[in-house]
Amino acid sequence: MNHTRPSGTGGADVLAARITALRSAMPRTPLVQLAHESLDLFAKLEFSNPNGSSKDRSAFWILKRAIERGDITVGSTVVESSSGNFAISLASFCRSLGIDFVPVLDPNVNASTETYLRMVCARVEKVTQRDASGGYLATRLDRVRELVARIPGAYWPNQYANGDAVDAHRTLTGGELCEELPRLDHLFVGVSTGGTVAGLSRRVKETYPGVRVIAVDAEGSAIFGRPPRVRRIPGLGSSMVPPLVGEALIDDVVIVPEAEAADGCHRLLRRHGLYCGGSTGSVYAAIERYFEARPPVRRPTVAFLCADRGQAYADTIYDPAWTAEHLGVSPAPVPAPPTDPPVPTGAAAATADDLAALSG
């Protein structure tokens, strides 16, 4: 992809052509069925997006709509608060578009993520002062506002309040899911900025009127009315209530401690060969807890997203020394996998070899 900056009167046309090319490079993500004793359990492998996470959907759609409206032009600089996948997606896409991107990070950023962003971005901001909640979100947002005020042509996507993020998951992620599943009883969605759960919940409830949407949040997050406190695993939760959460159609909420999130990651890896990040481990743990408390009377169809890969968490969630030091636990032993192998479904389903390749 061409990384040169568009220039001259044809710059707008170049940006439009480049965002169209990005769309053509984004695949339908596979939907695979995982063996389970009491559920028809489906995982949508969002880690197969070009930059390895579901945030590619919202980052692409936000940039696309901003270019179409003229909010992003050839001289724009995108500035955003993110210490994870959204920053990676924006950094990659902005390079392809030929525009600058300044990510605002905090100390919870994974080492591999920070290394990548410092290689791709000419400027990286990193806050170190905790906010009143004990986290860094408010501090990061304050820095973003300062940068937007100082940088000519700055554009702030504001992933916490941008309705384009909702449209992205309603149109792209949700559209694909609904095309492939003839039936859906429960959808489990991890919540952070709120765009994913809002977009998905609205789309699935149009297609499956009886579906129940279960939001999954981290213990220590303030999204669902609990007092915020220090969290160590990025990707899930927030120290504030993002406005987009108010647009979601949520039936139940499951709060998952970080120790359970780590254990969920290990269970997914050992039982199904899926090497996923912390938010996916939280969602998998939430599914198990939810149905232990509510044993189904018939076999329900359940879906969730594998939001990102586990490589960025190799030194944290997948390191027993780190989990022992920071979470006070070591992952529990995992029982032997079920005898029935995973069964792919739908036109975009992966073969067993595809699944192994995507997970690695």
C-alpha positions, 0 to 999 in steps of 0.5 A: 500500500502507498504510504505517501501523503496525498497532495494538490487538488487531487488529494481528496480523490486520492484519499477516497481511492485509498480508503476504498482499497482498504475496504477491499483488503478487509476479509469476512472474518471466519465463524467457527463452531466450538465443541461444547457439552451443552451449547451450540457455541460459535466464535467469530474470529475477529483476530483475522482482521488485517491488524489482528483485532475487531478494532479494524472494523470501527477504525476503518469505518470512522476514517471512511465516514470522516473522509466522506464528510471532509473532516479528514483531509490531506493535511489532517493529523488523527489524534486518539486515546488508546493503549491497545488495538484501536491505536494499532488499527488507526496507525496502520490505516493512517499510514496507508492513507498517507496521513499522520496519527498521534496515539496517546498511551498509558503505562498499561500498554503491552510492550509489543503494542508500544513498540509497533506504534513507535515504529509506525508513528512519528510521534507517540504521547504517553501519560504517566499520571493516574486520574482520580479513579486510579486509572489513566483514561481521564489523563489520556483524554486531557492530553488528547484535547491539548494536542487537538487544540495545538495541532493544525488540522487535528481530527479526534475520532473519539471512539467513546462517543463516535456513532460511526463505531456503532454503524461499523459493527452493525453493518460489518461485524453484525451483518456477517454474523446474521448472514451466517447463523440461521438462529441465535439465542445468546450473544456475549459481547465484551464492553469497553468503548461501547461501539461494538456492543451497541452495533452488534446488539442492534443488528442481532435484535433486528434479525433474531427477535428473541436473542438475549445480549449479554454484556461482559465487563471487567471487575474494576470497571465503572461502565455498569455503575460499579466504582472504578479501581485499578485494572491491569489487563487492557481491552475491557472495561472503562473508568467512565461510562462511555456514551455509546453504551447508552445506545446498546440493547443489553439484556444481562451483564456479567462482571468478570474478575481479571483472574478469571479472564486469564483463566478463560484465555488458558481454557480457550487455548487448551480446549480449542486451540484459540490463542486470544487476548484478555477480553476474549478470555473474559467473555469465554469465562462469562459464558461458562459462568452464565450457563452454570447459573442458568442451565439451559432446558434446550441446547441454545445457540450462543455466539461471541467474538474472539476480539484479538490474538494472544501474542500481545499478552504473551508476557502478561496473561500467558506468563504464570509468573506475571499472573501470580504476581499481579493477579495472585493466581496461576491458571487452573488446570484445564480438563481434557478437550471434548471428543467432538472436534470443532465444526465450521459453519457458513460460507466464511467458516475456517477449516481446521488447518485455517483455524490453526494458522489463524490462531498461531 
